[in-house]
Amino acid sequence: MAHPDGEIGNARAAGKAGSIFILSTLSTTSLEDLSAGAPDTCKWFQLYIYKDRSLTEKLVRRAEKANFKALVLTVDAPIFGHRRSDVRNKFSLPSHLKLANFQGDLANGVITMGGSGINEYVASQFDASITWKDIAWLKQLTKLPIIAKGVLTAEDAVLAREFGCAGVIVSNHGARQIDTVPASIEALPEVAKAVGNDLVVMLDGGIMQGNDIFKALALGAKTVFIGRPAVYGLAYNGQSGVEQLLSVLRKDLEITMSLTGCQTLSDIQPGMVVHESFYSKL
């Protein structure tokens, strides 16, 4: 929807930057096409668990075959939140696009009640009954590492560790799931404190410039992911626009590090970031 380069453009740009690209289950580029279009990029696959478990199993097998390196299981979206703008606009995919990992009605995201096509699709297809025990079900399907995406508490991070996840992504789903949920950066410190030595702790949400990356690293994240900024870069100039965006973020991070006296990433320490409430106590 942003540019004809689509997910392949984003993935190629990530690969050129030496980074990772996560492909969504609900993407408009298939696993196979992305693998062929960006063979040199490290690719992870974001996974939902469908009511028809065979669909999920087939997606896992295809991810393995297409040389994806990890599964990113979204744990905060058994249903989608009430996205009023999508409902008001009766959002659905444009006619020239489809959910490329599927065929038939599953690929089209059919609207049945005149609301948001994507919300109705999710409500009819996703398994809302999943629990942490379903991590065990996934682990018996594949040897790919499993990352739990959508963790906002120490308790859930500990459960992710207990059920065998290789990492967690601290995320509030772009703040689109439930109003007044904490920002990812607010939740990050308690998650990192709980499991930071046992799991790879990552973050997404709110990363718009280099000092956002600096804050996340200082508060316990090993890496961060971006969503909307990459779409903005894609809309601006396709793959080249995303490459420019990543270059700006990298340069901005380097400047932030220089101005805070950090020569390497390991020099970034928690004490370099304090919450704004600290100053209201003075």
ChimeraX commands (.cxc) that place a marker at each C-alpha (Angstrom):
marker #1 position 0.00,0.00,0.00 radius 0.5
marker #1 position 2.94,2.36,0.62 radius 0.5
marker #1 position 5.06,1.55,-2.45 radius 0.5
marker #1 position 5.36,-1.21,-5.08 radius 0.5
marker #1 position 8.65,-2.33,-3.49 radius 0.5
marker #1 position 6.62,-3.44,-0.48 radius 0.5
marker #1 position 8.09,-5.88,2.01 radius 0.5
marker #1 position 10.89,-6.81,-0.37 radius 0.5
marker #1 position 12.08,-3.21,-0.42 radius 0.5
marker #1 position 12.05,-3.06,3.36 radius 0.5
marker #1 position 13.83,-6.39,3.67 radius 0.5
marker #1 position 16.55,-5.46,1.20 radius 0.5
marker #1 position 17.15,-2.18,2.99 radius 0.5
marker #1 position 17.40,-3.99,6.34 radius 0.5
marker #1 position 19.85,-6.45,4.83 radius 0.5
marker #1 position 22.06,-3.68,3.48 radius 0.5
marker #1 position 22.16,-2.18,6.96 radius 0.5
marker #1 position 23.16,-5.55,8.43 radius 0.5
marker #1 position 19.88,-5.79,10.28 radius 0.5
marker #1 position 16.93,-8.19,10.59 radius 0.5
marker #1 position 13.57,-8.05,8.79 radius 0.5
marker #1 position 10.40,-9.54,10.27 radius 0.5
marker #1 position 7.73,-10.56,7.76 radius 0.5
marker #1 position 4.13,-10.48,8.97 radius 0.5
marker #1 position 1.73,-13.38,8.57 radius 0.5
marker #1 position -0.67,-10.80,7.09 radius 0.5
marker #1 position 1.84,-9.44,4.60 radius 0.5
marker #1 position 1.16,-8.66,0.96 radius 0.5
marker #1 position 4.34,-10.50,-0.04 radius 0.5
marker #1 position 4.61,-14.24,0.49 radius 0.5
marker #1 position 7.30,-16.03,2.46 radius 0.5
marker #1 position 8.66,-17.52,-0.72 radius 0.5
marker #1 position 8.71,-14.26,-2.70 radius 0.5
marker #1 position 10.46,-12.44,0.13 radius 0.5
marker #1 position 13.07,-15.19,0.44 radius 0.5
marker #1 position 13.77,-14.98,-3.30 radius 0.5
marker #1 position 13.70,-11.17,-3.33 radius 0.5
marker #1 position 15.95,-10.60,-0.33 radius 0.5
marker #1 position 18.13,-13.73,-0.07 radius 0.5
marker #1 position 20.97,-12.02,1.81 radius 0.5
marker #1 position 18.81,-10.52,4.58 radius 0.5
marker #1 position 18.39,-12.25,7.93 radius 0.5
marker #1 position 14.64,-12.90,8.03 radius 0.5
marker #1 position 12.28,-13.75,10.89 radius 0.5
marker #1 position 8.62,-14.67,10.49 radius 0.5
marker #1 position 5.90,-13.12,12.65 radius 0.5
marker #1 position 3.28,-15.75,13.42 radius 0.5
marker #1 position -0.33,-15.84,14.56 radius 0.5
marker #1 position -2.00,-19.04,15.72 radius 0.5
marker #1 position -5.10,-19.79,13.67 radius 0.5
marker #1 position -8.18,-21.67,14.81 radius 0.5
marker #1 position -7.28,-24.15,12.11 radius 0.5
marker #1 position -3.94,-25.24,13.54 radius 0.5
marker #1 position -2.98,-26.88,10.26 radius 0.5
marker #1 position -2.74,-23.40,8.70 radius 0.5
marker #1 position -0.24,-22.34,11.35 radius 0.5
marker #1 position 1.75,-25.54,10.95 radius 0.5
marker #1 position 1.93,-25.01,7.18 radius 0.5
marker #1 position 3.20,-21.46,7.71 radius 0.5
marker #1 position 5.92,-22.77,10.04 radius 0.5
marker #1 position 7.01,-25.36,7.48 radius 0.5
marker #1 position 7.11,-22.74,4.74 radius 0.5
marker #1 position 9.17,-20.40,6.95 radius 0.5
marker #1 position 11.68,-23.19,7.56 radius 0.5
marker #1 position 11.90,-24.02,3.86 radius 0.5
marker #1 position 12.30,-20.36,2.92 radius 0.5
marker #1 position 15.31,-20.03,5.25 radius 0.5
marker #1 position 13.72,-17.84,7.91 radius 0.5
marker #1 position 15.78,-17.90,11.11 radius 0.5
marker #1 position 13.19,-17.43,13.88 radius 0.5
marker #1 position 9.47,-17.34,14.61 radius 0.5
marker #1 position 8.05,-14.23,16.27 radius 0.5
marker #1 position 4.82,-15.28,17.98 radius 0.5
marker #1 position 2.50,-12.36,18.66 radius 0.5
marker #1 position 1.00,-12.98,22.11 radius 0.5
marker #1 position -1.06,-9.81,22.57 radius 0.5
marker #1 position -3.55,-10.17,19.74 radius 0.5
marker #1 position -6.01,-13.05,20.23 radius 0.5
marker #1 position -8.39,-10.47,18.79 radius 0.5
marker #1 position -7.68,-7.00,17.45 radius 0.5
marker #1 position -8.56,-3.94,19.47 radius 0.5
marker #1 position -11.45,-1.71,18.45 radius 0.5
marker #1 position -9.69,0.45,15.87 radius 0.5
marker #1 position -12.33,3.08,15.29 radius 0.5
marker #1 position -10.64,4.75,12.33 radius 0.5
marker #1 position -10.46,1.41,10.51 radius 0.5
marker #1 position -14.15,0.78,11.19 radius 0.5
marker #1 position -15.16,4.31,10.19 radius 0.5
marker #1 position -13.20,4.00,6.94 radius 0.5
marker #1 position -14.33,0.39,6.37 radius 0.5
marker #1 position -10.68,-0.48,5.87 radius 0.5
marker #1 position -9.84,-3.43,3.63 radius 0.5
marker #1 position -7.01,-4.25,1.29 radius 0.5
marker #1 position -7.09,-2.48,-2.09 radius 0.5
marker #1 position -8.30,-4.75,-4.87 radius 0.5
marker #1 position -4.81,-5.14,-6.37 radius 0.5
marker #1 position -3.37,-6.54,-3.13 radius 0.5
marker #1 position -3.98,-9.70,-1.12 radius 0.5
marker #1 position -2.73,-11.47,1.97 radius 0.5
marker #1 position -0.07,-13.23,-0.01 radius 0.5
marker #1 position 0.57,-16.13,2.37 radius 0.5
marker #1 position -2.95,-17.46,1.76 radius 0.5
marker #1 position -5.41,-18.32,-0.98 radius 0.5
marker #1 position -9.11,-17.75,-1.53 radius 0.5
marker #1 position -11.12,-15.89,1.13 radius 0.5
marker #1 position -8.19,-16.06,3.53 radius 0.5
marker #1 position -6.14,-14.05,1.05 radius 0.5
marker #1 position -8.80,-11.41,0.44 radius 0.5
marker #1 position -9.79,-10.57,4.03 radius 0.5
marker #1 position -13.49,-10.68,3.16 radius 0.5
marker #1 position -15.76,-8.05,4.77 radius 0.5
marker #1 position -19.07,-9.47,6.00 radius 0.5
marker #1 position -20.57,-6.78,8.27 radius 0.5
marker #1 position -19.48,-3.50,6.70 radius 0.5
marker #1 position -16.89,-2.74,9.38 radius 0.5
marker #1 position -13.12,-3.13,9.32 radius 0.5
marker #1 position -12.14,-5.96,7.02 radius 0.5
marker #1 position -8.97,-6.74,8.94 radius 0.5
marker #1 position -10.74,-6.84,12.32 radius 0.5
marker #1 position -13.42,-9.17,11.01 radius 0.5
marker #1 position -10.78,-11.38,9.43 radius 0.5
marker #1 position -8.89,-11.65,12.73 radius 0.5
marker #1 position -12.04,-12.34,14.78 radius 0.5
marker #1 position -13.05,-15.15,12.44 radius 0.5
marker #1 position -9.62,-16.77,11.97 radius 0.5
marker #1 position -7.33,-16.24,14.98 radius 0.5
marker #1 position -7.46,-18.60,17.95 radius 0.5
marker #1 position -8.46,-16.46,20.93 radius 0.5
marker #1 position -7.98,-19.35,23.36 radius 0.5
marker #1 position -4.19,-19.61,23.13 radius 0.5
marker #1 position -2.16,-19.85,26.33 radius 0.5
marker #1 position 1.53,-20.13,27.17 radius 0.5
marker #1 position 1.18,-23.89,26.74 radius 0.5
marker #1 position 0.86,-23.32,23.00 radius 0.5
marker #1 position 4.55,-22.38,22.99 radius 0.5
marker #1 position 5.19,-26.06,23.75 radius 0.5
marker #1 position 2.98,-27.01,20.79 radius 0.5
marker #1 position 5.05,-24.76,18.52 radius 0.5
marker #1 position 8.34,-26.07,19.89 radius 0.5
marker #1 position 7.42,-29.63,19.00 radius 0.5
marker #1 position 6.75,-28.46,15.43 radius 0.5
marker #1 position 10.05,-26.73,14.77 radius 0.5
marker #1 position 13.62,-26.20,15.87 radius 0.5
marker #1 position 13.47,-22.51,14.96 radius 0.5
marker #1 position 13.88,-20.25,18.00 radius 0.5
marker #1 position 10.61,-18.71,19.20 radius 0.5
marker #1 position 10.37,-15.06,20.19 radius 0.5
marker #1 position 7.34,-13.87,22.20 radius 0.5
marker #1 position 6.21,-10.47,20.90 radius 0.5
marker #1 position 3.90,-8.33,23.01 radius 0.5
marker #1 position 5.38,-8.75,26.49 radius 0.5
marker #1 position 4.87,-5.82,28.90 radius 0.5
marker #1 position 5.43,-7.31,32.37 radius 0.5
marker #1 position 8.13,-9.13,34.28 radius 0.5
marker #1 position 5.65,-11.93,35.01 radius 0.5
marker #1 position 4.99,-12.62,31.33 radius 0.5
marker #1 position 8.69,-12.42,30.55 radius 0.5
marker #1 position 9.37,-15.07,33.19 radius 0.5
marker #1 position 6.65,-17.27,31.68 radius 0.5
marker #1 position 8.22,-16.85,28.24 radius 0.5
marker #1 position 11.48,-18.09,29.72 radius 0.5
marker #1 position 9.81,-21.01,31.50 radius 0.5
marker #1 position 8.07,-22.16,28.33 radius 0.5
marker #1 position 11.26,-22.10,26.27 radius 0.5
marker #1 position 11.25,-18.87,24.30 radius 0.5
marker #1 position 14.61,-17.65,23.06 radius 0.5
marker #1 position 13.69,-14.01,23.47 radius 0.5
marker #1 position 10.94,-11.47,24.02 radius 0.5
marker #1 position 9.96,-8.30,22.23 radius 0.5
marker #1 position 8.66,-5.70,24.66 radius 0.5
marker #1 position 5.80,-4.21,22.65 radius 0.5
marker #1 position 2.34,-2.73,23.06 radius 0.5
marker #1 position 1.38,-3.49,19.44 radius 0.5
marker #1 position 1.90,0.10,18.37 radius 0.5
marker #1 position -0.61,1.14,21.08 radius 0.5
marker #1 position -3.42,-0.10,18.84 radius 0.5
marker #1 position -4.73,-2.89,21.04 radius 0.5
marker #1 position -5.92,-1.28,24.27 radius 0.5
marker #1 position -6.07,2.36,25.31 radius 0.5
marker #1 position -3.89,3.56,28.24 radius 0.5
marker #1 position -1.52,0.60,27.98 radius 0.5
marker #1 position 2.05,1.52,29.02 radius 0.5
marker #1 position 4.51,2.61,26.38 radius 0.5
marker #1 position 7.00,-0.12,25.52 radius 0.5
marker #1 position 9.87,1.93,26.95 radius 0.5
marker #1 position 8.02,2.22,30.30 radius 0.5
marker #1 position 7.69,-1.56,30.56 radius 0.5
marker #1 position 11.20,-2.37,29.36 radius 0.5
marker #1 position 13.19,-1.99,32.61 radius 0.5
marker #1 position 11.15,-4.51,34.63 radius 0.5
marker #1 position 11.30,-7.06,31.80 radius 0.5
marker #1 position 15.05,-6.63,31.39 radius 0.5
marker #1 position 15.56,-6.93,35.15 radius 0.5
marker #1 position 13.50,-10.13,35.28 radius 0.5
marker #1 position 15.05,-12.06,32.38 radius 0.5
marker #1 position 17.78,-9.98,30.82 radius 0.5
marker #1 position 20.52,-12.52,31.48 radius 0.5
marker #1 position 18.48,-15.48,30.24 radius 0.5
marker #1 position 16.62,-14.22,27.16 radius 0.5
marker #1 position 17.33,-11.75,24.40 radius 0.5
marker #1 position 15.23,-8.72,25.34 radius 0.5
marker #1 position 14.14,-6.57,22.39 radius 0.5
marker #1 position 11.76,-3.64,21.97 radius 0.5
marker #1 position 9.48,-2.09,19.40 radius 0.5
marker #1 position 7.18,0.91,19.51 radius 0.5
marker #1 position 8.07,4.60,19.68 radius 0.5
marker #1 position 11.45,4.34,17.96 radius 0.5
marker #1 position 11.49,7.43,15.77 radius 0.5
marker #1 position 15.06,8.74,16.14 radius 0.5
marker #1 position 18.48,7.70,17.34 radius 0.5
marker #1 position 18.10,8.88,20.92 radius 0.5
marker #1 position 15.07,6.56,21.22 radius 0.5
marker #1 position 17.39,3.68,20.35 radius 0.5
marker #1 position 19.90,4.93,22.93 radius 0.5
marker #1 position 17.23,4.99,25.65 radius 0.5
marker #1 position 16.09,1.46,24.83 radius 0.5
marker #1 position 19.64,0.11,24.92 radius 0.5
marker #1 position 20.31,1.89,28.20 radius 0.5
marker #1 position 17.19,0.41,29.80 radius 0.5
marker #1 position 17.96,-3.18,28.86 radius 0.5
marker #1 position 17.09,-3.89,25.23 radius 0.5
marker #1 position 19.67,-5.68,23.08 radius 0.5
marker #1 position 18.11,-4.42,19.87 radius 0.5
marker #1 position 15.06,-2.50,18.67 radius 0.5
marker #1 position 12.64,-2.87,15.79 radius 0.5
marker #1 position 10.80,-0.19,13.85 radius 0.5
marker #1 position 7.52,-0.31,11.95 radius 0.5
marker #1 position 5.94,2.99,10.95 radius 0.5
marker #1 position 9.23,4.82,10.19 radius 0.5
marker #1 position 10.12,2.11,7.68 radius 0.5
marker #1 position 6.72,2.52,6.02 radius 0.5
marker #1 position 7.31,6.27,5.84 radius 0.5
marker #1 position 10.66,5.68,4.16 radius 0.5
marker #1 position 9.08,3.23,1.76 radius 0.5
marker #1 position 6.32,5.69,0.85 radius 0.5
marker #1 position 8.91,8.39,0.26 radius 0.5
marker #1 position 11.19,6.51,-2.11 radius 0.5
marker #1 position 10.80,2.75,-1.93 radius 0.5
marker #1 position 13.83,0.70,-0.89 radius 0.5
marker #1 position 16.12,3.73,-1.24 radius 0.5
marker #1 position 13.91,5.69,1.13 radius 0.5
marker #1 position 14.19,2.97,3.77 radius 0.5
marker #1 position 17.96,2.83,3.31 radius 0.5
marker #1 position 18.07,6.60,3.88 radius 0.5
marker #1 position 15.90,6.26,6.98 radius 0.5
marker #1 position 18.15,3.59,8.51 radius 0.5
marker #1 position 21.20,5.70,7.73 radius 0.5
marker #1 position 19.61,8.68,9.51 radius 0.5
marker #1 position 18.79,6.54,12.56 radius 0.5
marker #1 position 22.32,5.15,12.69 radius 0.5
marker #1 position 23.92,8.60,12.38 radius 0.5
marker #1 position 21.54,10.00,15.01 radius 0.5
marker #1 position 22.46,7.19,17.41 radius 0.5
marker #1 position 26.16,7.79,16.81 radius 0.5
marker #1 position 25.75,11.50,17.59 radius 0.5
marker #1 position 23.78,10.70,20.75 radius 0.5
marker #1 position 26.51,8.30,21.85 radius 0.5
marker #1 position 29.23,10.86,21.21 radius 0.5
marker #1 position 27.40,13.55,23.16 radius 0.5
marker #1 position 26.92,11.22,26.13 radius 0.5
marker #1 position 30.51,10.00,26.16 radius 0.5
marker #1 position 29.85,6.49,24.80 radius 0.5
marker #1 position 32.43,5.11,22.41 radius 0.5
marker #1 position 30.79,1.66,22.14 radius 0.5
marker #1 position 27.33,0.23,22.71 radius 0.5
marker #1 position 28.57,-1.43,25.90 radius 0.5
marker #1 position 29.31,2.04,27.30 radius 0.5
marker #1 position 25.58,2.85,27.33 radius 0.5
marker #1 position 24.42,2.44,30.92 radius 0.5
marker #1 position 21.02,2.57,32.70 radius 0.5
marker #1 position 22.05,5.59,34.76 radius 0.5
marker #1 position 22.19,7.68,31.60 radius 0.5
marker #1 position 18.39,7.65,31.35 radius 0.5
marker #1 position 15.98,8.82,34.04 radius 0.5
marker #1 position 12.20,9.08,33.93 radius 0.5
marker #1 position 10.76,12.60,33.65 radius 0.5
marker #1 position 9.08,12.11,37.02 radius 0.5
marker #1 position 12.57,12.25,38.60 radius 0.5
marker #1 position 12.64,16.01,38.11 radius 0.5
marker #1 position 9.22,16.60,39.67 radius 0.5
marker #1 position 10.64,15.26,42.95 radius 0.5
marker #1 position 13.46,17.78,43.12 radius 0.5
marker link #1:1,2 radius 0.2
marker link #1:2,3 radius 0.2
marker link #1:3,4 radius 0.2
marker link #1:4,5 radius 0.2
marker link #1:5,6 radius 0.2
marker link #1:6,7 radius 0.2
marker link #1:7,8 radius 0.2
marker link #1:8,9 radius 0.2
marker link #1:9,10 radius 0.2
marker link #1:10,11 radius 0.2
marker link #1:11,12 radius 0.2
marker link #1:12,13 radius 0.2
marker link #1:13,14 radius 0.2
marker link #1:14,15 radius 0.2
marker link #1:15,16 radius 0.2
marker link #1:16,17 radius 0.2
marker link #1:17,18 radius 0.2
marker link #1:18,19 radius 0.2
marker link #1:19,20 radius 0.2
marker link #1:20,21 radius 0.2
marker link #1:21,22 radius 0.2
marker link #1:22,23 radius 0.2
marker link #1:23,24 radius 0.2
marker link #1:24,25 radius 0.2
marker link #1:25,26 radius 0.2
marker link #1:26,27 radius 0.2
marker link #1:27,28 radius 0.2
marker link #1:28,29 radius 0.2
marker link #1:29,30 radius 0.2
marker link #1:30,31 radius 0.2
marker link #1:31,32 radius 0.2
marker link #1:32,33 radius 0.2
marker link #1:33,34 radius 0.2
marker link #1:34,35 radius 0.2
marker link #1:35,36 radius 0.2
marker link #1:36,37 radius 0.2
marker link #1:37,38 radius 0.2
marker link #1:38,39 radius 0.2
marker link #1:39,40 radius 0.2
marker link #1:40,41 radius 0.2
marker link #1:41,42 radius 0.2
marker link #1:42,43 radius 0.2
marker link #1:43,44 radius 0.2
marker link #1:44,45 radius 0.2
marker link #1:45,46 radius 0.2
marker link #1:46,47 radius 0.2
marker link #1:47,48 radius 0.2
marker link #1:48,49 radius 0.2
marker link #1:49,50 radius 0.2
marker link #1:50,51 radius 0.2
marker link #1:51,52 radius 0.2
marker link #1:52,53 radius 0.2
marker link #1:53,54 radius 0.2
marker link #1:54,55 radius 0.2
marker link #1:55,56 radius 0.2
marker link #1:56,57 radius 0.2
marker link #1:57,58 radius 0.2
marker link #1:58,59 radius 0.2
marker link #1:59,60 radius 0.2
marker link #1:60,61 radius 0.2
marker link #1:61,62 radius 0.2
marker link #1:62,63 radius 0.2
marker link #1:63,64 radius 0.2
marker link #1:64,65 radius 0.2
marker link #1:65,66 radius 0.2
marker link #1:66,67 radius 0.2
marker link #1:67,68 radius 0.2
marker link #1:68,69 radius 0.2
marker link #1:69,70 radius 0.2
marker link #1:70,71 radius 0.2
marker link #1:71,72 radius 0.2
marker link #1:72,73 radius 0.2
marker link #1:73,74 radius 0.2
marker link #1:74,75 radius 0.2
marker link #1:75,76 radius 0.2
marker link #1:76,77 radius 0.2
marker link #1:77,78 radius 0.2
marker link #1:78,79 radius 0.2
marker link #1:79,80 radius 0.2
marker link #1:80,81 radius 0.2
marker link #1:81,82 radius 0.2
marker link #1:82,83 radius 0.2
marker link #1:83,84 radius 0.2
marker link #1:84,85 radius 0.2
marker link #1:85,86 radius 0.2
marker link #1:86,87 radius 0.2
marker link #1:87,88 radius 0.2
marker link #1:88,89 radius 0.2
marker link #1:89,90 radius 0.2
marker link #1:90,91 radius 0.2
marker link #1:91,92 radius 0.2
marker link #1:92,93 radius 0.2
marker link #1:93,94 radius 0.2
marker link #1:94,95 radius 0.2
marker link #1:95,96 radius 0.2
marker link #1:96,97 radius 0.2
marker link #1:97,98 radius 0.2
marker link #1:98,99 radius 0.2
marker link #1:99,100 radius 0.2
marker link #1:100,101 radius 0.2
marker link #1:101,102 radius 0.2
marker link #1:102,103 radius 0.2
marker link #1:103,104 radius 0.2
marker link #1:104,105 radius 0.2
marker link #1:105,106 radius 0.2
marker link #1:106,107 radius 0.2
marker link #1:107,108 radius 0.2
marker link #1:108,109 radius 0.2
marker link #1:109,110 radius 0.2
marker link #1:110,111 radius 0.2
marker link #1:111,112 radius 0.2
marker link #1:112,113 radius 0.2
marker link #1:113,114 radius 0.2
marker link #1:114,115 radius 0.2
marker link #1:115,116 radius 0.2
marker link #1:116,117 radius 0.2
marker link #1:117,118 radius 0.2
marker link #1:118,119 radius 0.2
marker link #1:119,120 radius 0.2
marker link #1:120,121 radius 0.2
marker link #1:121,122 radius 0.2
marker link #1:122,123 radius 0.2
marker link #1:123,124 radius 0.2
marker link #1:124,125 radius 0.2
marker link #1:125,126 radius 0.2
marker link #1:126,127 radius 0.2
marker link #1:127,128 radius 0.2
marker link #1:128,129 radius 0.2
marker link #1:129,130 radius 0.2
marker link #1:130,131 radius 0.2
marker link #1:131,132 radius 0.2
marker link #1:132,133 radius 0.2
marker link #1:133,134 radius 0.2
marker link #1:134,135 radius 0.2
marker link #1:135,136 radius 0.2
marker link #1:136,137 radius 0.2
marker link #1:137,138 radius 0.2
marker link #1:138,139 radius 0.2
marker link #1:139,140 radius 0.2
marker link #1:140,141 radius 0.2
marker link #1:141,142 radius 0.2
marker link #1:142,143 radius 0.2
marker link #1:143,144 radius 0.2
marker link #1:144,145 radius 0.2
marker link #1:145,146 radius 0.2
marker link #1:146,147 radius 0.2
marker link #1:147,148 radius 0.2
marker link #1:148,149 radius 0.2
marker link #1:149,150 radius 0.2
marker link #1:150,151 radius 0.2
marker link #1:151,152 radius 0.2
marker link #1:152,153 radius 0.2
marker link #1:153,154 radius 0.2
marker link #1:154,155 radius 0.2
marker link #1:155,156 radius 0.2
marker link #1:156,157 radius 0.2
marker link #1:157,158 radius 0.2
marker link #1:158,159 radius 0.2
marker link #1:159,160 radius 0.2
marker link #1:160,161 radius 0.2
marker link #1:161,162 radius 0.2
marker link #1:162,163 radius 0.2
marker link #1:163,164 radius 0.2
marker link #1:164,165 radius 0.2
marker link #1:165,166 radius 0.2
marker link #1:166,167 radius 0.2
marker link #1:167,168 radius 0.2
marker link #1:168,169 radius 0.2
marker link #1:169,170 radius 0.2
marker link #1:170,171 radius 0.2
marker link #1:171,172 radius 0.2
marker link #1:172,173 radius 0.2
marker link #1:173,174 radius 0.2
marker link #1:174,175 radius 0.2
marker link #1:175,176 radius 0.2
marker link #1:176,177 radius 0.2
marker link #1:177,178 radius 0.2
marker link #1:178,179 radius 0.2
marker link #1:179,180 radius 0.2
marker link #1:180,181 radius 0.2
marker link #1:181,182 radius 0.2
marker link #1:182,183 radius 0.2
marker link #1:183,184 radius 0.2
marker link #1:184,185 radius 0.2
marker link #1:185,186 radius 0.2
marker link #1:186,187 radius 0.2
marker link #1:187,188 radius 0.2
marker link #1:188,189 radius 0.2
marker link #1:189,190 radius 0.2
marker link #1:190,191 radius 0.2
marker link #1:191,192 radius 0.2
marker link #1:192,193 radius 0.2
marker link #1:193,194 radius 0.2
marker link #1:194,195 radius 0.2
marker link #1:195,196 radius 0.2
marker link #1:196,197 radius 0.2
marker link #1:197,198 radius 0.2
marker link #1:198,199 radius 0.2
marker link #1:199,200 radius 0.2
marker link #1:200,201 radius 0.2
marker link #1:201,202 radius 0.2
marker link #1:202,203 radius 0.2
marker link #1:203,204 radius 0.2
marker link #1:204,205 radius 0.2
marker link #1:205,206 radius 0.2
marker link #1:206,207 radius 0.2
marker link #1:207,208 radius 0.2
marker link #1:208,209 radius 0.2
marker link #1:209,210 radius 0.2
marker link #1:210,211 radius 0.2
marker link #1:211,212 radius 0.2
marker link #1:212,213 radius 0.2
marker link #1:213,214 radius 0.2
marker link #1:214,215 radius 0.2
marker link #1:215,216 radius 0.2
marker link #1:216,217 radius 0.2
marker link #1:217,218 radius 0.2
marker link #1:218,219 radius 0.2
marker link #1:219,220 radius 0.2
marker link #1:220,221 radius 0.2
marker link #1:221,222 radius 0.2
marker link #1:222,223 radius 0.2
marker link #1:223,224 radius 0.2
marker link #1:224,225 radius 0.2
marker link #1:225,226 radius 0.2
marker link #1:226,227 radius 0.2
marker link #1:227,228 radius 0.2
marker link #1:228,229 radius 0.2
marker link #1:229,230 radius 0.2
marker link #1:230,231 radius 0.2
marker link #1:231,232 radius 0.2
marker link #1:232,233 radius 0.2
marker link #1:233,234 radius 0.2
marker link #1:234,235 radius 0.2
marker link #1:235,236 radius 0.2
marker link #1:236,237 radius 0.2
marker link #1:237,238 radius 0.2
marker link #1:238,239 radius 0.2
marker link #1:239,240 radius 0.2
marker link #1:240,241 radius 0.2
marker link #1:241,242 radius 0.2
marker link #1:242,243 radius 0.2
marker link #1:243,244 radius 0.2
marker link #1:244,245 radius 0.2
marker link #1:245,246 radius 0.2
marker link #1:246,247 radius 0.2
marker link #1:247,248 radius 0.2
marker link #1:248,249 radius 0.2
marker link #1:249,250 radius 0.2
marker link #1:250,251 radius 0.2
marker link #1:251,252 radius 0.2
marker link #1:252,253 radius 0.2
marker link #1:253,254 radius 0.2
marker link #1:254,255 radius 0.2
marker link #1:255,256 radius 0.2
marker link #1:256,257 radius 0.2
marker link #1:257,258 radius 0.2
marker link #1:258,259 radius 0.2
marker link #1:259,260 radius 0.2
marker link #1:260,261 radius 0.2
marker link #1:261,262 radius 0.2
marker link #1:262,263 radius 0.2
marker link #1:263,264 radius 0.2
marker link #1:264,265 radius 0.2
marker link #1:265,266 radius 0.2
marker link #1:266,267 radius 0.2
marker link #1:267,268 radius 0.2
marker link #1:268,269 radius 0.2
marker link #1:269,270 radius 0.2
marker link #1:270,271 radius 0.2
marker link #1:271,272 radius 0.2
marker link #1:272,273 radius 0.2
marker link #1:273,274 radius 0.2
marker link #1:274,275 radius 0.2
marker link #1:275,276 radius 0.2
marker link #1:276,277 radius 0.2
marker link #1:277,278 radius 0.2
marker link #1:278,279 radius 0.2
marker link #1:279,280 radius 0.2
marker link #1:280,281 radius 0.2
marker link #1:281,282 radius 0.2
view
